[in-house]
């Protein structure tokens, strides 16, 4: 089952990225590094945290059905370290070897 991402979901992810890139590329040279780092960033940082939380909530709520239906894939993505250990154990077991930690 493929995961479909709509155009507005792409915009939800791309707009904050583009905004951050543009503010850094335009405001920092225009206003100066001192102003950008010590005036602008402290003001905008709480807003970016709220925007990131909103984006995560919206994306997970829209893909909730896929997360539940593809729980094995979701668990592998959520724990990459464990999945690599399990796949190593499986490869070694096929060769008649054991994995000890």
Secondary structure, DSSP 4 states (H G I P E B T S, - for coil): -PPP--HHHHHHHHHHHHHHHHHHHHHHHHH-HHHIIIIIHHHHHHHHHHHHHHHHHHHHHHTHHHHHHTHHHHHHHH-HHHHHHHHHHHHHHHTT-----
